[in-house]
Amino acid sequence: MNEIVKIHNDLTNEKLGKMNAKELDLFMTICHKMRDKGTCEVTISFDELRTLGHYNKNSNKELKNELLRANEKLLEFKILIEQGAKTKQRTLFKEFVTDMDALTVTCEVWEELVYILTDVVKNFTRFELDEFVSLESKYAKRLYKLLKQYRTQGTYYTTKENFYKDLDVPKSYKNSDFNERVLHPAIRECKKYIPSLKCVPKKGGRGGAVLGYEFTFDRE
C-alpha cells in the first residue's frame, strides 16, 4: 500500500533550504514517519529510510552524510511563532541524531511546531510518498507539492517572482533558461501523476513580459 505524507502548509510553502532531490526524499520520508507522533522522539532505521525513500546507495556512511546535509540545509530557514507581543524563530527539529552503531536517525520536533506534522484537519498537503520520491528533479518535486495544495480546486496561479522563489530557481536564469531547464521538464515529470496538467504563462505590460503562471488540472 502506498504511504501518504501529510504536511502543514507552513512548511510546504517554504523552499526547504537548498535541498537537492535526494535530500528532499529523505526529509519527506522522515516527515511521514513523524506524522501524528506529537513531541515524542521518533527513531527510524536506515533500512526503513532506504525502503520508503527509494534510497539505493549501499554505504551507511553516505546515507548518514546525506541526512546531515539535509538537516544543515533545513537549519537555513526558521519558522516564525507568534505569541502575543513576542515572536520566536524555530527550526523544525529540536533533536536530529544519527547513530552509526544502531544505524538509525532519531528526530524530535519542538512543541510549538507539532502542529506542522499533525494538523490533518485543514490547511495541509496530502500526497503519495511513492510518487514524490519517484520524481527525479528537485524542481518537479517542489512543483508537485505546490500543485497538491490545490488538488481540490484544480487550479493554481503564482506570480513569476514567487514561483522562482518557491522552486529556488537561480536569479541568473532568463525566461528561456527557466522554460528549458526548469518548467517544461518539471511539468513532464508531474504529468505522470497529474496527466491533465496544463500551464499557461500570463503576460502583460510592455513587451508582453511573463508576469505569472496558471496551472490547471482535474480536481481530486
PyMOL commands that set and color helices and strands:
alter all, ss='L'
color gray80, all
select helices_A, chain A and resi 9-12+21-34+46-53+60-74+111-118+129-134+138-148+160-167+175-190+206-208
alter helices_A, ss='H'
color red, helices_A
select strands_A, chain A and resi 4-8+42-45+79-83+86-90+93-99+104-109+124-128+155-159+198-204+209-216
alter strands_A, ss='S'
color yellow, strands_A
deselect
rebuild
show_as cartoon
